[in-house]
Structures are given as C-alpha cells and as structure tokens.
Amino acid sequence: MAIIKMQRVFRMGVVDLPDVDPSLTPEQILEHYAEQYPQLRRGKVQELGVEGDNVVFSLVVCEYKANG
C-alpha cells in the first residue's frame, strides 16, 4: 500500500492558487491571499473535496450589499 501526500489547492473562481505554507490553516491562507486580492478581505473558505491528489478549497468572495 502506497501513502500519497495530498496537496492543498485554493481555488478563487477559475484560478488555482498554490498552498504557500502547509502549516497554516485554510483561514490563514485566506488572510495571506487577501493581501494580494482585496476582494477576499471579507471572504470565506469552503472545502470542495478531493480532486486527484489535491484537496481543493474554494476562496469565496463576500458579496457586498448596498445600504438603502
């Protein structure tokens, strides 16, 4: 039996972003990418599941609502 090390991939729309540090939590990865992508500042992380040898997380942009 072989042991396969799963890689984490963070998906924002159609763009797959690499895992910058496997020791960070998915929420900390979101904070990291929010520095480069301001639309993620109020976003959230959702686990989508496994695709091949990757565990895929979705970085979801929070929708803004107009007051009034």
N, CA, C and O of each residue as an XYZ file, in Angstrom:
272
protein
N       0.837     -1.167      0.000
C       0.000      0.000      0.000
C       0.894      1.247      0.000
O       1.822      1.354      0.802
N       0.610      2.168     -0.891
C       1.392      3.395     -1.001
C       0.678      4.533     -0.276
O      -0.549      4.628     -0.277
N       1.474      5.378      0.331
C       0.926      6.557      1.007
C       1.097      7.745      0.070
O       2.197      8.032     -0.400
N       0.003      8.419     -0.187
C       0.030      9.582     -1.081
C      -0.140     10.835     -0.247
O      -1.088     10.957      0.530
N       0.789     11.767     -0.415
C       0.697     13.041      0.289
C      -0.207     13.962     -0.520
O       0.074     14.268     -1.678
N      -1.279     14.393      0.096
C      -2.248     15.259     -0.571
C      -1.765     16.710     -0.521
O      -1.307     17.188      0.517
N      -1.874     17.391     -1.643
C      -1.540     18.811     -1.727
C      -2.823     19.618     -1.603
O      -3.875     19.192     -2.080
N      -2.743     20.771     -0.969
C      -3.902     21.659     -0.892
C      -3.831     22.661     -2.041
O      -2.768     23.189     -2.365
N      -4.988     22.906     -2.647
C      -5.113     23.895     -3.707
C      -6.255     24.822     -3.305
O      -7.305     24.375     -2.845
N      -6.030     26.117     -3.488
C      -7.035     27.114     -3.126
C      -7.563     27.746     -4.407
O      -6.824     28.404     -5.140
N      -8.845     27.539     -4.663
C      -9.461     27.968     -5.910
C     -10.247     29.259     -5.692
O     -11.101     29.355     -4.811
N      -9.927     30.243     -6.522
C     -10.657     31.513     -6.496
C     -11.221     31.705     -7.901
O     -10.502     32.103     -8.818
N     -12.504     31.421     -8.061
C     -13.104     31.459     -9.390
C     -12.522     30.337    -10.233
O     -12.667     29.162     -9.895
N     -11.855     30.701    -11.343
C     -11.242     29.698    -12.212
C      -9.735     29.593    -11.994
O      -9.062     28.827    -12.684
N      -9.201     30.357    -11.041
C      -7.761     30.393    -10.769
C      -7.438     29.484     -9.585
O      -8.054     29.593     -8.525
N      -6.473     28.590     -9.771
C      -5.987     27.739     -8.684
C      -4.729     28.356     -8.106
O      -3.743     28.567     -8.812
N      -4.775     28.643     -6.812
C      -3.647     29.259     -6.115
C      -2.932     28.198     -5.285
O      -3.586     27.364     -4.659
N      -1.602     28.215     -5.270
C      -0.862     27.198     -4.521
C      -0.934     27.431     -3.010
O      -1.241     28.525     -2.537
N      -0.645     26.380     -2.291
C      -0.567     26.437     -0.831
C       0.787     27.054     -0.476
O       1.829     26.450     -0.731
N       0.775     28.240      0.105
C       2.034     28.936      0.399
C       2.769     28.342      1.591
O       3.992     28.453      1.677
N       2.045     27.712      2.513
C       2.668     27.123      3.697
C       1.724     26.065      4.267
O       0.697     26.413      4.851
N       2.051     24.786      4.110
C       1.168     23.723      4.589
C       0.892     23.755      6.096
O      -0.063     23.129      6.557
N       1.710     24.470      6.864
C       1.481     24.524      8.310
C       0.390     25.530      8.685
O      -0.072     25.538      9.826
N      -0.028     26.382      7.736
C      -1.077     27.368      8.008
C      -2.453     26.742      7.836
O      -2.631     25.809      7.053
N      -3.420     27.266      8.573
C      -4.800     26.817      8.414
C      -5.373     27.414      7.128
O      -4.832     28.395      6.619
N      -6.447     26.847      6.598
C      -7.069     27.446      5.408
C      -7.479     28.906      5.622
O      -7.405     29.708      4.691
N      -7.903     29.255      6.822
C      -8.279     30.638      7.114
C      -7.062     31.561      7.060
O      -7.170     32.703      6.614
N      -5.911     31.075      7.511
C      -4.689     31.867      7.443
C      -4.221     32.032      5.997
O      -3.665     33.069      5.638
N      -4.443     31.016      5.174
C      -4.134     31.122      3.749
C      -5.030     32.188      3.114
O      -4.569     32.973      2.285
N      -6.300     32.217      3.498
C      -7.218     33.246      3.003
C      -6.701     34.635      3.362
O      -6.712     35.536      2.523
N      -6.251     34.814      4.594
C      -5.701     36.105      5.019
C      -4.463     36.469      4.187
O      -4.273     37.628      3.821
N      -3.638     35.484      3.900
C      -2.442     35.722      3.085
C      -2.824     36.222      1.694
O      -2.285     37.220      1.216
N      -3.751     35.524      1.052
C      -4.143     35.914     -0.305
C      -4.985     37.180     -0.325
O      -5.077     37.833     -1.365
N      -5.601     37.545      0.790
C      -6.377     38.792      0.854
C      -5.470     40.015      0.706
O      -5.937     41.087      0.319
N      -4.189     39.866      1.007
C      -3.239     40.965      0.804
C      -3.041     41.242     -0.683
O      -2.836     42.388     -1.081
N      -3.102     40.192     -1.505
C      -2.924     40.335     -2.950
C      -4.244     40.559     -3.684
O      -4.283     41.219     -4.722
N      -5.316     40.008     -3.140
C      -6.638     40.091     -3.742
C      -7.596     40.727     -2.729
O      -8.192     40.011     -1.924
N      -7.756     42.055     -2.751
C      -8.562     42.747     -1.745
C     -10.007     42.260     -1.647
O     -10.630     42.393     -0.593
N     -10.543     41.705     -2.719
C     -11.918     41.221     -2.684
C     -12.093     40.034     -1.731
O     -13.222     39.659     -1.412
N     -10.988     39.444     -1.278
C     -11.055     38.318     -0.338
C     -11.038     38.763      1.122
O     -11.139     37.925      2.017
N     -10.914     40.060      1.378
C     -10.782     40.529      2.765
C     -11.943     40.091      3.648
O     -11.736     39.808      4.828
N     -13.127     40.030      3.122
C     -14.287     39.574      3.898
C     -14.790     38.230      3.385
O     -15.949     37.868      3.587
N     -13.909     37.504      2.724
C     -14.281     36.231      2.129
C     -14.288     35.096      3.145
O     -14.073     35.296      4.340
N     -14.539     33.911      2.630
C     -14.526     32.719      3.480
C     -13.961     31.548      2.698
O     -13.823     31.609      1.476
N     -13.636     30.486      3.411
C     -13.043     29.295      2.819
C     -14.051     28.156      2.916
O     -14.670     27.945      3.960
N     -14.207     27.424      1.813
C     -15.059     26.238      1.814
C     -14.260     25.078      1.238
O     -13.574     25.230      0.226
N     -14.350     23.922      1.881
C     -13.671     22.747      1.349
C     -14.558     22.123      0.286
O     -15.707     21.767      0.550
N     -14.007     21.990     -0.937
C     -14.777     21.413     -2.041
C     -14.637     19.901     -2.109
O     -15.552     19.212     -2.561
N     -13.508     19.385     -1.666
C     -13.295     17.945     -1.704
C     -11.970     17.589     -2.339
O     -11.070     18.422     -2.441
N     -11.860     16.341     -2.766
C     -10.619     15.808     -3.315
C     -10.735     15.706     -4.830
O     -11.728     15.204     -5.357
N      -9.703     16.190     -5.523
C      -9.593     16.051     -6.975
C      -8.213     15.475     -7.269
O      -7.208     16.181     -7.180
N      -8.167     14.217     -7.612
C      -6.877     13.549     -7.848
C      -6.079     13.486     -6.560
O      -6.543     12.923     -5.568
N      -4.875     14.061     -6.565
C      -4.014     14.092     -5.376
C      -4.118     15.418     -4.634
O      -3.253     15.731     -3.816
N      -5.154     16.199     -4.901
C      -5.309     17.520     -4.297
C      -6.569     17.610     -3.444
O      -7.620     17.076     -3.799
N      -6.441     18.291     -2.322
C      -7.603     18.684     -1.535
C      -7.895     20.126     -1.949
O      -7.052     21.008     -1.784
N      -9.089     20.359     -2.486
C      -9.413     21.653     -3.068
C     -10.284     22.459     -2.110
O     -11.301     21.979     -1.609
N      -9.855     23.695     -1.871
C     -10.608     24.649     -1.067
C     -11.028     25.794     -1.977
O     -10.273     26.203     -2.859
N     -12.222     26.304     -1.762
C     -12.705     27.445     -2.533
C     -12.575     28.698     -1.684
O     -13.008     28.722     -0.532
N     -11.980     29.738     -2.253
C     -11.908     31.041     -1.600
C     -13.080     31.850     -2.148
O     -13.070     32.277     -3.302
N     -14.083     32.053     -1.308
C     -15.336     32.670     -1.738
C     -15.327     34.149     -1.379
O     -15.099     34.526     -0.230
N     -15.581     34.977     -2.387
C     -15.644     36.417     -2.193
C     -16.990     36.760     -1.560
O     -18.036     36.293     -2.011
N     -16.953     37.572     -0.519
C     -18.176     38.008      0.146
C     -18.841     39.068     -0.737
O     -18.196     40.012     -1.194
N     -20.128     38.892     -0.962
C     -20.849     39.863     -1.772
C     -21.219     41.073     -0.917
O     -21.665     40.945      0.223
N     -21.025     42.222     -1.492
C     -21.350     43.464     -0.777
C     -22.792     43.829     -1.069
O     -23.280     43.666     -2.188
N     -23.456     44.322     -0.052
C     -24.843     44.751     -0.199
C     -24.910     46.258     -0.002
O     -24.310     46.807      0.921
N     -25.640     46.905     -0.873
C     -25.801     48.364     -0.754
C     -26.809     48.679      0.333
O     -27.830     48.004      0.467
N     -26.515     49.701      1.100
C     -27.469     50.138      2.120
C     -28.580     50.944      1.454
O     -28.347     51.669      0.487
N     -29.758     50.807      1.974
C     -30.821     51.650      1.434
C     -31.945     50.889      1.051
O     -32.934     51.446      0.574
